Amino acid sequence: MDQKHFLILMLLFGLCYHQSFAQEKYFTLSGTVQDTLGQSLIGVTVRINPAPGGGQKPLSTSTDINGQFKFRLLKGRYNILCSYVGFQSLNQELIINADRQFSFVLRTGGTGLQEVVVRAQRKSSPVRNMEMGAQSISITTLKKMPALFGEVDVVRSVLTLPGVSSVGGGSSGFNVRGGNIDQNLVLMDGAPVFNTSHLFGLFSVFNPEVVQDVKLLKGGITSDYGGRLSSVMDIKLQSGNADSLAVSGGIGTVSARLAAGLPILKNKGSVFLAGRRTYADLFLKLSSNPNTNSTVAYFQDFNGKADYQIGTKDHISIAGYYGNDRLGMSKDFRLGYSNANAAATHVHEFSEGLSAKTTALFSRYQSDLSVLEEPQSFINKQHINQYQLKTDLIYRRNEKINLSFGLSAIQYKVSPGIQTPLTDSSLFNTTASARQSANELGLYISNTHKFSEKLSAQYGARLSYFNAIAAQTGPVYTYGGTAGKELTPIQTVEYNKGASIKSYANFEPRLSLRYLLSENSSVKAGYNRMAQYVHLISATSASTPFDSWMTSTNNIKPELADQFSLGYFRSARDFEVSAEGYYKTMSNQVDVINGTEPMGNPDIEKDLVYGDGRSYGLELYLKKNTGKLNGFASYTLSKTERKINGINNGDWYNAKYDRTHNLNLVAVYNYSTKWDLSANYVYQTGVAATFPSGRSEFQGIIVPYNNGDLRNNYRYSPYSRLDLAATLHVKHRPGSRFSSEWVFSLYNVLNRKNVYALYFKQDPNNANRTIATQLSVIGSIVPGVTWNFHF
């Protein structure tokens, strides 16, 4: 072959190769999914299906924190389907012959496709996402679950998830993977909530009318979250409808609620308002008994949110919350506590791949207790205020790199307690714990990296810095002595107001790995290091709203935790299965010495002790998403211990919220178009408690006491409860916007008197005998009826 023919042959080969390459060229399809206000929707399922006669195999993904998604597609015709719980699905045909970018808008509603949306989203999410130890409950499922007095409750629903428990009904908050209640970061549209309970834990502060999404992170916590050791519960609130007025509400056994959303400013914005209040105290006032009609007993809360789309690249929102509890009898006592928070957010998109979210936040929690009976009348007040400014930037370089980084600044203002006598004849004197002030800075970076089709990683780090500042001019004490005994000052330093007392810095690496075993199964591993600079000081087995919040000081070091986790996830037809194991160590855990009462104690730091904690366990989860019968089962086998210097002779002991076994079963049966039936069953090992191990005699009275400095040396009997509910969907005339349903519930159907606390005293009929008295918060069957409406 001569040179001429060789060149011609090479030219033809090159043309054929180029043509072949051109036919296999990929194009980029990117886009954003928003609601009618232009607010980005996170976690929307986006599916690409090839239209008949073209395209490649089906693909699926979920929108990120900015509501964005991206695909690489061959030239051809496709159908794109966007689906999200509570919104109408969108199905559109696209022709891909170049790089394309779209913005899709989903409207609220879509009940006809709701089951399909839930099924598609849940099936792929646990297997393919990067989140470790993450659980979510849709508001639709939450509203069908049995509830106390028929009142839908976010926090009580979270207790059905693996790894989550509480000390019992009547206690505030919840415990996650061996952590105390203050080790959970609870966010309401980004603003922290310091106390999640109404009526001492019987209800939560979250009105179900305003909740859009509930997500709990127990492991694999990304570096944009900080400040707590155990978990993040991120609650997103609804926005108003930019198209028309929407109203919903309900009237239940103990409370009534109402919510309304309406468009403003030529449909470029919306306002959403909601309120809720109990009304038992209104009926008490009708009593002829002066003691009864003077009783105050209620809780109330209010939510407000405004959204406005400034332009194509800017969106602002302002949200606020206020809720309070009041209980008391006019001649004996009064108590109350309240939460208030606010958040202002601005989202700006610089370019297709770069956007920023800036948020200003305020949170406040306060409580007060008044004893009115002479001669021990007094009032005790305490509060914690948090001011925060944070900026998050998200950069999507390509489909394999998703980088986020940001900065946050927090200021704390704390009054652990001021106790004041109400009369001159009171036995109490004025006492005040030293007010506290502190600043906290956080700098983080996080990246989601897709190494291959099977292996992906989410890694990053957070650098936190904390500075305790003198809130007033005066002495600051450093305490020392024997652990377990009252400490004494070993150093005293005078500080001017605003001076730095003590600073701490911590490096907090985070790592999550996901490896796809198949299209329907994956394994994940994760490591988290967390630091916490605020602490809840409690002397009771069940935390109360009157426990004191304190910041880290020169005596109280930041709490630290290291958690390792490993899990297996699988989606098989209509089921999801997961198994997660974890091991967590904690240092600088804070407790109080025996006999300490934090409230009214002006020098509480001298009565604190410190040590370590550990928790490990296995969490199993099985969920059925489809069919007339659906629901989930969760089981946790775990161990939680503490080792505190000066407590239990310095040996490891069971934490007060340690439960070896925790089983939850939730079932929802769609009996017909009119009726939904549901049931919830829970079984838990009894919580650890300290029982007396000896008795002493004082002036002829036998007094039980704990001999040997033991802590949590016994357990209460196991906790067991069955709840049932039925929902009747009322039919209305065709085409009507009005819909309603009746919810009938039975709480504690087994009529069990589960132990909340045991009290020991001398038997009045036998001086040589000690008897135990059991307290049960819910000791009988509790019926409930609620009527809900929407239009």
C-alpha positions in Angstrom: 0.0 0.0 0.0 1.5 3.3 -1.0 1.6 6.4 1.1 -1.3 8.1 -0.7 -3.7 5.2 -0.1 -2.6 4.9 3.5 -3.5 8.6 4.1 -6.9 8.2 2.5 -7.5 5.1 4.6 -6.5 6.9 7.8 -8.8 9.8 6.9 -11.8 7.5 6.4 -11.0 5.8 9.6 -10.8 9.1 11.4 -14.2 10.2 10.0 -15.8 7.0 11.0 -14.3 7.2 14.5 -15.4 10.9 14.9 -18.9 9.9 13.7 -19.0 7.1 16.2 -17.8 9.4 19.0 -20.3 12.0 18.1 -23.1 9.5 18.3 -22.0 8.6 21.8 -21.5 12.2 23.0 -23.2 13.0 26.3 -25.0 16.2 27.1 -25.7 17.8 30.5 -29.2 18.2 31.7 -29.3 20.3 34.9 -32.1 22.1 36.7 -33.7 23.4 39.8 -37.0 22.3 41.4 -38.9 25.0 43.3 -42.4 25.6 44.8 -44.7 28.3 43.5 -42.8 30.9 45.7 -39.5 30.1 44.0 -38.2 28.4 47.2 -35.9 25.4 46.4 -37.3 22.0 47.3 -34.8 19.6 48.9 -35.1 15.8 48.3 -37.4 15.9 45.3 -37.2 12.6 43.3 -36.2 13.4 39.7 -36.5 10.4 37.3 -35.4 10.3 33.6 -37.1 7.7 31.4 -36.3 7.3 27.7 -39.2 8.1 25.4 -40.1 5.4 23.0 -37.5 5.1 20.2 -34.6 7.0 21.9 -32.4 7.7 24.9 -30.6 5.5 27.3 -31.6 3.5 30.4 -33.7 5.1 33.2 -31.9 7.3 35.7 -32.9 8.7 39.1 -31.6 11.2 41.6 -32.8 13.6 44.3 -32.4 17.4 44.5 -29.7 18.8 46.8 -29.9 21.5 49.4 -30.4 24.1 46.7 -33.1 22.1 44.9 -30.7 21.3 42.1 -30.1 18.1 40.1 -27.9 17.1 37.1 -27.7 14.2 34.6 -25.4 13.2 31.7 -27.6 12.0 28.8 -27.1 10.7 25.3 -28.9 12.5 22.5 -32.5 11.6 22.4 -36.1 12.0 23.7 -36.9 11.6 27.4 -39.6 12.0 29.9 -38.7 13.7 33.2 -40.8 13.1 36.3 -40.5 15.2 39.4 -42.3 14.0 42.5 -42.4 15.2 46.1 -44.6 14.4 49.1 -47.4 16.9 49.3 -47.0 18.4 45.8 -48.4 17.6 42.4 -46.1 15.5 40.3 -44.7 17.0 37.1 -44.2 14.9 33.9 -42.7 16.6 30.9 -41.1 15.4 27.6 -37.7 16.7 26.7 -35.5 16.5 23.6 -31.8 16.4 24.4 -29.4 17.4 21.6 -27.3 20.0 23.5 -26.6 21.0 27.1 -29.9 22.0 28.6 -30.9 23.8 31.9 -34.5 24.0 33.3 -36.3 25.3 36.3 -39.3 23.2 37.3 -42.1 24.4 39.6 -44.2 22.0 41.7 -47.6 23.0 43.1 -49.0 21.9 46.4 -51.6 19.1 46.3 -51.4 15.9 44.3 -53.3 13.5 46.5 -54.0 11.2 43.6 -50.3 10.5 43.0 -49.3 10.7 46.6 -48.8 7.0 47.2 -46.7 6.7 44.0 -44.5 9.7 45.1 -43.8 8.2 48.5 -43.0 4.8 47.1 -40.6 6.1 44.5 -38.8 8.4 46.8 -38.4 6.0 49.7 -37.3 3.0 47.6 -34.0 4.5 46.4 -33.2 7.0 49.1 -31.9 4.8 52.0 -29.7 2.7 49.6 -28.2 5.4 47.5 -27.9 8.5 49.7 -24.9 9.3 51.7 -26.6 9.7 55.0 -25.7 7.4 57.9 -28.2 7.0 60.8 -30.8 9.2 59.1 -34.5 8.7 59.5 -37.5 10.7 58.3 -41.2 10.6 58.9 -43.6 12.1 56.3 -46.2 14.4 57.7 -48.8 12.1 56.0 -47.7 9.1 58.0 -47.4 11.1 61.2 -51.0 12.3 61.0 -52.2 8.7 60.7 -50.4 7.4 63.7 -52.2 7.0 67.1 -51.6 9.9 69.4 -52.3 10.9 73.0 -55.7 12.6 73.1 -55.7 12.4 69.3 -53.1 15.2 69.1 -50.6 14.6 66.4 -47.1 15.0 67.9 -43.7 15.2 66.2 -41.5 14.3 69.1 -43.6 11.4 70.3 -43.6 10.1 66.7 -39.8 10.3 66.6 -39.7 8.0 69.7 -40.8 5.2 67.4 -37.6 5.3 65.4 -34.6 3.0 66.2 -32.0 4.5 68.6 -34.5 7.0 70.1 -36.1 6.8 73.6 -37.1 8.8 76.6 -37.1 8.4 80.3 -41.0 8.3 80.2 -44.2 10.2 79.7 -44.0 13.5 81.7 -40.3 14.0 80.9 -39.0 16.6 78.6 -37.2 15.8 75.4 -35.8 12.6 73.9 -32.6 10.6 74.1 -30.6 9.4 71.0 -27.9 6.7 71.1 -27.1 7.2 74.7 -27.1 10.9 74.8 -28.8 13.3 77.2 -31.7 15.4 76.0 -29.5 18.5 75.8 -27.2 16.7 73.3 -29.8 16.9 70.5 -29.7 19.9 68.2 -33.4 20.6 67.5 -33.9 23.1 64.7 -37.2 24.8 63.6 -36.5 26.3 60.2 -32.9 26.6 61.3 -33.5 28.2 64.7 -32.5 26.1 67.8 -35.2 25.0 70.2 -34.0 24.5 73.8 -37.1 22.8 75.2 -39.2 20.7 72.8 -42.1 20.0 75.2 -45.5 21.3 76.3 -47.1 20.0 79.5 -43.8 18.4 80.8 -43.4 16.2 77.8 -46.9 15.1 77.1 -46.9 17.2 73.9 -44.3 18.8 71.8 -43.9 22.5 70.7 -44.4 21.7 67.0 -47.9 22.4 65.7 -48.6 19.6 63.1 -50.3 22.2 60.9 -47.0 23.9 60.2 -44.6 21.0 59.8 -43.6 20.1 56.3 -40.8 17.6 56.9 -39.1 15.9 59.9 -35.6 14.6 59.6 -33.4 13.0 62.3 -29.7 12.5 61.9 -28.1 10.1 64.4 -24.8 9.4 62.6 -23.0 10.7 59.6 -23.8 14.2 60.7 -22.3 16.6 58.1 -19.9 19.3 59.2 -22.4 22.1 58.6 -24.1 21.1 61.9 -22.4 21.6 65.2 -22.8 22.3 68.9 -24.4 19.0 70.0 -23.1 15.4 70.6 -25.9 13.0 69.7 -28.3 14.0 67.0 -29.8 16.7 64.8 -33.6 16.9 64.4 -34.2 19.3 61.5 -37.8 20.4 61.1 -38.9 22.3 58.0 -42.0 24.5 58.3 -44.6 25.1 55.6 -44.8 28.3 53.6 -48.0 29.9 52.4 -49.5 29.2 49.0 -48.6 31.8 46.4 -51.7 30.9 44.3 -54.6 31.1 46.7 -55.8 31.2 50.2 -55.4 27.8 52.1 -56.8 27.1 55.6 -56.5 24.1 57.8 -57.1 23.3 61.4 -58.6 21.0 63.9 -60.5 20.8 67.2 -59.4 18.0 69.5 -60.0 16.7 73.0 -57.6 19.1 74.7 -56.7 21.8 72.1 -57.7 23.6 69.0 -55.5 24.8 66.1 -55.8 26.9 63.0 -53.4 27.7 60.1 -53.8 29.9 57.1 -51.6 30.7 54.1 -52.3 33.4 51.5 -50.5 35.1 48.6 -49.1 38.6 48.8 -47.4 41.2 46.5 -48.9 40.0 43.2 -48.3 36.4 44.0 -44.5 36.9 44.4 -44.7 36.1 48.1 -46.9 34.5 50.7 -47.7 34.7 54.4 -48.3 31.7 56.6 -49.8 32.0 60.1 -50.8 29.3 62.7 -51.9 29.1 66.3 -52.8 26.4 68.8 -54.1 26.5 72.4 -55.5 24.1 75.0 -58.8 25.1 76.6 -59.0 22.9 79.7 -58.6 26.0 81.9 -61.6 27.7 80.3 -63.8 24.9 81.6 -62.2 25.1 85.0 -63.4 28.7 85.4 -67.0 27.5 85.2 -66.6 25.5 88.4 -68.2 26.9 91.6 -65.2 25.6 93.7 -62.9 28.6 94.2 -59.8 26.4 94.2 -60.8 24.9 90.9 -61.9 28.0 89.1 -58.6 29.8 90.1 -56.5 27.0 88.6 -54.5 28.0 85.5 -53.5 25.1 83.1 -52.8 25.7 79.5 -50.2 25.9 76.7 -50.3 27.9 73.5 -48.0 28.5 70.5 -47.9 30.7 67.4 -46.0 30.4 64.1 -45.6 32.9 61.4 -43.6 32.8 58.1 -43.3 35.2 55.2 -41.6 34.4 51.8 -40.8 36.7 48.9 -39.1 36.1 45.6 -37.1 39.2 44.9 -35.9 38.1 41.4 -34.8 35.1 39.6 -31.8 34.6 41.8 -32.9 36.0 45.2 -35.3 34.7 47.8 -35.9 35.9 51.3 -38.0 34.4 54.2 -38.7 35.4 57.7 -40.1 32.9 60.3 -41.0 33.3 64.0 -42.3 31.2 66.8 -43.6 31.8 70.3 -45.0 29.2 72.7 -45.5 29.1 76.5 -46.9 26.9 79.2 -48.7 28.1 82.4 -49.8 26.0 85.4 -50.8 27.0 88.9 -53.2 27.6 91.7 -53.6 31.2 92.8 -53.0 30.5 96.5 -50.3 27.8 96.2 -47.9 28.1 93.2 -47.5 29.2 89.6 -45.0 27.9 87.1 -44.4 28.7 83.4 -41.9 28.3 80.7 -41.6 29.5 77.1 -39.7 29.3 73.8 -39.3 32.0 71.3 -37.2 32.0 68.1 -36.9 33.9 64.8 -35.0 33.3 61.5 -34.4 35.6 58.6 -32.9 33.9 55.5 -31.6 35.2 52.2 -30.7 32.8 49.4 -28.8 34.1 46.4 -27.7 32.2 43.3 -24.4 33.6 41.9 -24.3 31.2 39.0 -25.5 27.8 37.9 -23.1 26.0 40.3 -22.6 28.5 43.1 -25.2 29.8 45.6 -25.2 31.2 49.1 -27.6 31.2 52.0 -27.3 33.8 54.8 -29.3 33.4 58.0 -29.8 35.5 61.1 -31.2 33.6 64.0 -32.5 34.3 67.5 -33.6 31.7 70.2 -34.7 32.2 73.8 -35.9 29.8 76.5 -37.0 31.0 79.9 -38.8 29.5 82.9 -40.1 30.7 86.2 -41.5 29.1 89.4 -43.4 30.9 92.1 -44.3 29.3 95.5 -47.0 31.5 97.0 -47.6 29.7 100.3 -46.1 31.4 103.4 -43.6 31.3 104.9 -41.6 29.8 102.0 -42.8 32.0 99.2 -40.3 32.8 96.5 -39.9 33.1 92.7 -37.1 31.6 90.6 -36.4 32.8 87.1 -33.8 31.6 84.5 -33.2 32.0 80.8 -30.8 31.3 77.9 -30.6 33.5 74.8 -28.8 32.6 71.6 -28.0 35.0 68.7 -26.5 33.5 65.6 -25.4 34.7 62.1 -24.3 32.1 59.6 -23.5 31.8 55.9 -23.5 28.7 53.8 -22.0 28.5 50.3 -22.7 25.5 48.0 -20.6 24.9 44.9 -21.5 22.1 42.4 -18.5 21.7 40.2 -19.9 18.7 38.4 -22.0 15.6 39.0 -19.1 14.1 40.9 -18.2 17.0 43.2 -20.6 18.9 45.5 -18.7 21.2 47.8 -20.2 23.3 50.7 -18.5 25.5 53.2 -19.5 28.2 55.6 -19.1 30.2 58.8 -21.3 30.8 61.8 -21.0 33.1 64.8 -23.0 32.6 68.0 -23.4 34.7 71.1 -24.9 33.2 74.4 -26.5 35.2 77.2 -27.4 33.0 80.1 -29.0 33.5 83.6 -28.8 30.1 85.3 -31.2 31.2 88.0 -32.3 34.1 90.2 -34.3 33.3 93.3 -36.1 36.1 95.1 -38.4 36.0 98.2 -41.9 37.3 97.5 -42.5 38.7 101.1 -40.4 40.0 103.9 -41.5 37.0 106.1 -40.2 34.4 103.5 -37.7 31.9 104.7 -35.7 32.3 101.5 -33.1 34.9 100.8 -32.2 36.4 97.4 -29.7 34.1 95.5 -28.4 34.5 92.0 -26.1 32.3 90.0 -23.5 34.2 88.1 -24.8 35.4 84.7 -22.9 34.0 81.8 -21.8 35.3 78.4 -19.9 33.5 75.6 -19.1 33.5 71.9 -18.8 30.5 69.6 -17.4 30.5 66.1 -17.7 27.6 63.6 -15.9 27.2 60.3 -16.7 24.1 58.2 -16.1 22.5 54.8 -17.8 19.5 53.4 -17.7 17.6 50.1 -19.7 14.9 48.5 -17.4 13.0 46.1 -18.6 10.3 43.7 -15.5 8.2 43.0 -17.3 5.6 40.8 -20.8 4.3 40.2 -20.4 2.2 43.4 -18.2 4.2 45.7 -19.1 7.6 47.1 -17.8 9.6 50.1 -19.0 12.6 52.1 -16.1 14.1 54.0 -15.4 17.3 55.8 -14.4 19.0 59.0 -15.6 21.6 61.4 -13.3 23.9 63.4 -15.1 25.3 66.5 -13.9 28.0 68.9 -15.5 29.0 72.1 -14.7 31.9 74.4 -16.3 32.3 77.9 -16.7 36.1 78.7 -17.3 37.8 82.0 -20.9 38.9 82.0 -20.3 41.4 84.8 -17.4 42.8 86.7 -16.4 40.7 89.6 -14.6 37.6 90.9 -14.4 34.3 88.9 -13.6 31.2 90.9 -11.7 28.1 89.9 -12.8 25.1 92.1 -10.9 22.2 93.3 -11.1 19.4 95.9 -12.3 15.8 96.2 -14.6 14.6 93.4 -18.1 13.8 94.7 -17.8 16.3 97.6 -18.6 20.0 97.6 -15.6 21.8 96.0 -13.9 24.9 97.3 -12.3 27.9 95.4 -8.6 27.3 94.9 -8.1 30.5 92.8 -10.0 33.8 92.5 -9.5 36.2 89.6 -11.2 39.6 89.2 -12.5 40.2 85.7 -14.0 43.3 84.1 -17.2 43.0 82.2 -16.5 41.7 78.6 -13.1 40.2 79.5 -12.1 36.8 78.2 -12.2 34.1 81.0 -11.4 30.9 79.1 -11.3 29.7 75.5 -11.5 26.3 73.9 -10.9 25.1 70.3 -11.8 21.8 68.8 -11.2 20.1 65.4 -14.2 18.0 64.4 -13.6 15.7 61.4 -16.6 13.9 59.7 -16.6 11.0 57.2 -19.2 8.9 55.5 -18.6 6.2 52.9 -21.2 4.4 50.8 -20.6 1.4 48.6 -23.3 0.0 46.3 -23.4 -3.8 46.4 -26.2 -3.8 43.8 -28.9 -1.6 42.5 -30.9 -2.4 45.7 -28.4 -2.7 48.4 -25.4 -0.9 49.9 -23.1 -0.7 52.9 -22.2 2.5 54.7 -19.6 3.5 57.3 -19.1 6.7 59.2 -17.2 8.6 61.8 -18.2 11.8 63.6 -16.4 13.9 66.2 -18.7 16.4 67.9 -18.1 19.2 70.5 -20.8 20.8 72.7 -20.3 24.0 74.7 -23.7 24.4 76.4 -25.0 22.0 79.1 -28.3 21.2 80.9 -27.7 20.8 84.6 -30.3 18.4 86.2 -30.5 16.5 89.5 -33.6 14.5 88.7 -34.0 11.1 86.9 -36.4 12.8 84.4 -35.4 16.2 83.2 -37.9 19.0 83.8 -38.4 22.5 82.3 -36.7 24.0 85.3 -33.3 22.5 84.9 -30.6 25.1 84.3 -28.7 25.8 81.1 -25.1 26.8 81.5 -22.2 27.5 79.1 -18.7 26.1 79.3 -16.6 28.0 81.8 -13.1 27.8 83.3 -14.5 24.9 85.4 -16.9 23.2 82.9 -15.1 21.9 79.9 -16.7 21.3 76.5 -18.3 17.9 76.1 -16.8 15.7 73.3 -18.0 12.6 71.5 -16.5 10.2 68.9 -18.9 7.9 67.1 -18.2 5.1 64.7 -21.1 3.4 62.7 -21.5 0.7 60.2 -24.7 -0.2 58.3 -26.4 -2.3 55.7 -29.3 -1.0 53.6 -31.6 -2.8 51.2 -34.7 -2.1 49.2 -36.5 -5.2 48.1 -39.7 -4.7 46.1 -42.1 -2.8 48.5 -39.8 -3.1 51.6 -36.9 -1.3 53.1 -34.5 -3.0 55.5 -31.6 -1.6 57.4 -29.2 -2.7 60.1 -26.9 -0.2 61.8 -24.3 -0.7 64.5 -22.6 2.1 66.4 -20.1 2.7 69.1 -19.8 6.1 70.8 -17.5 7.4 73.5 -18.0 10.7 75.3 -15.8 12.8 77.6 -16.3 15.7 80.0 -19.8 14.5 80.8 -21.4 16.8 83.5 -23.4 15.6 86.5 -24.2 16.8 90.0 -23.1 15.3 93.4 -25.7 13.5 95.5 -28.1 15.7 97.3 -27.6 18.7 95.0 -30.5 21.0 94.0 -29.5 23.2 91.0 -32.4 25.6 91.3 -31.6 28.4 93.7 -28.0 27.3 94.0 -25.8 30.4 93.5 -22.6 28.4 93.2 -23.7 25.4 91.3 -20.2 24.8 89.8 -18.9 23.7 93.1 -21.4 20.8 93.1 -20.6 19.5 89.7 -18.7 16.3 88.8 -17.3 15.2 85.4 -16.4 12.0 83.7 -16.9 9.8 80.6 -19.7 8.0 78.8 -20.0 5.2 76.3 -22.9 3.8 74.3 -23.0 1.0 71.7 -25.8 -0.8 70.0 -27.5 -2.4 67.0 -30.5 -0.8 65.3 -32.8 -2.8 63.0 -35.5 -1.2 60.8 -38.1 -2.8 58.5 -40.5 -0.6 56.5 -43.3 -1.5 54.1 -44.2 1.4 51.9 -47.0 0.2 49.6 -50.3 -1.7 49.7 -53.3 -1.3 51.8 -51.3 -2.3 54.9 -48.0 -0.4 55.4 -45.9 0.7 58.3 -42.6 -0.1 60.0 -40.9 -2.0 62.8 -37.8 -0.8 64.7 -35.8 -2.6 67.3 -32.7 -1.3 69.2 -30.4 -3.4 71.3 -28.1 -1.0 73.2 -26.1 -0.2 76.3 -25.4 3.2 77.7 -23.1 3.8 80.7 -21.4 6.6 82.6 -18.2 6.8 84.6 -18.1 10.0 86.7 -15.5 10.8 89.3 -17.2 10.9 92.7 -20.3 8.9 91.7 -20.8 5.1 92.1 -17.3 4.8 93.6 -15.8 5.8 90.3 -17.1 2.7 88.5 -19.1 2.4 85.3 -22.9 2.6 85.9 -26.0 2.5 83.8 -27.1 5.9 82.6 -30.7 6.9 83.7 -32.0 6.5 80.1 -30.3 3.2 79.4 -32.7 0.7 77.8 -31.4 -2.7 76.7 -34.4 -3.5 74.5 -36.5 -1.0 72.6 -39.2 -2.4 70.2 -41.7 -0.2 68.2 -44.3 -1.5 65.8 -46.4 1.0 63.6 -49.1 -0.2 61.2 -51.5 1.7 59.0 -54.3 -0.1 57.2 -56.2 1.7 54.4 -59.4 -0.2 54.9 -61.4 1.8 52.3 -61.6 5.3 50.8 -63.4 6.4 54.0 -61.5 4.6 56.7 -57.8 4.4 57.8 -56.9 2.2 60.7 -53.6 2.4 62.6 -51.9 0.9 65.6 -48.7 1.5 67.6 -47.1 -0.9 70.0 -44.0 -0.2 72.1 -42.0 -2.4 74.5 -38.9 -1.1 76.4 -36.7 -2.3 79.1 -37.4 -0.3 82.3 -35.1 2.7 82.9 -32.3 2.6 85.4 -33.0 4.1 88.9 -31.3 4.5 92.2 -33.1 2.5 95.0 -32.2 2.7 98.7 -30.0 -0.1 100.0 -30.3 0.7 103.7 -32.3 2.4 106.4 -31.6 4.7 109.3 -33.7 5.8 112.2 -34.2 9.5 113.1 -36.4 10.4 116.1 -38.4 7.2 115.7 -38.8 7.6 111.9 -37.2 5.1 109.5 -35.5 6.9 106.6 -34.4 4.9 103.5 -31.0 5.8 102.1 -28.5 4.6 99.6 -25.5 3.0 101.3 -22.3 2.6 99.3 -22.7 5.6 96.9 -24.5 3.4 94.3 -26.1 5.0 91.3 -28.8 3.5 89.1 -28.5 0.1 90.8 -32.0 -1.1 89.9 -34.5 -0.9 87.1 -38.1 -0.1 86.8 -40.4 -2.8 85.4 -40.6 -3.0 81.5 -42.6 -0.3 79.7 -45.4 -1.6 77.4 -48.1 0.3 75.6 -50.6 -0.3 72.7 -52.4 2.5 70.9 -55.1 2.4 68.3 -56.7 4.9 66.0 -59.3 5.2 63.2 -59.6 8.0 60.7 -62.9 8.7 59.0 -62.6 10.8 55.8 -65.8 12.8 55.4 -67.3 12.9 51.9 -68.1 16.4 50.5 -69.8 17.5 47.3 -67.7 16.9 44.1 -65.4 19.8 43.2 -65.4 21.3 46.7 -62.2 22.5 48.1 -63.3 21.7 51.6 -62.2 18.3 53.1 -62.3 17.0 56.6 -61.8 13.9 58.7 -62.5 12.6 62.2 -59.8 10.9 64.1 -60.7 8.5 67.0 -57.9 7.2 69.2 -57.4 5.0 72.2 -54.1 5.5 74.0 -52.7 2.8 76.3 -55.3 0.2 75.3 -53.8 -2.4 77.6 -54.6 -0.1 80.5 -51.0 -0.5 81.9 -49.8 1.5 84.8 -46.2 2.0 83.5 -43.8 3.2 86.2 -42.7 6.8 85.9 -41.1 7.0 89.4 -41.0 5.1 92.7 -40.9 6.8 96.1 -39.8 5.0 99.3 -41.2 5.7 102.8 -41.9 4.2 106.1 -45.0 1.9 106.3 -47.5 3.7 108.6 -48.8 0.3 109.8 -45.3 -1.2 110.4 -42.5 1.0 111.6 -39.9 -1.6 110.6 -41.0 -1.8 107.1 -40.3 0.4 104.0 -42.8 0.6 101.2 -42.5 1.8 97.6 -45.2 4.0 96.1 -45.5 4.0 92.3 -46.3 7.0 90.2 -47.7 6.6 86.7 -48.3 9.6 84.5 -50.7 7.7 82.2 -52.2 4.9 84.2 -55.4 4.2 82.3 -57.0 4.1 78.8 -57.1 7.6 77.3 -59.7 8.2 74.6 -59.4 11.1 72.1 -61.4 12.6 69.3 -60.2 15.2 66.8 -61.9 16.8 63.8 -59.5 18.1 61.1 -60.5 20.3 58.2 -58.8 21.8 55.1 -59.9 24.2 52.4 
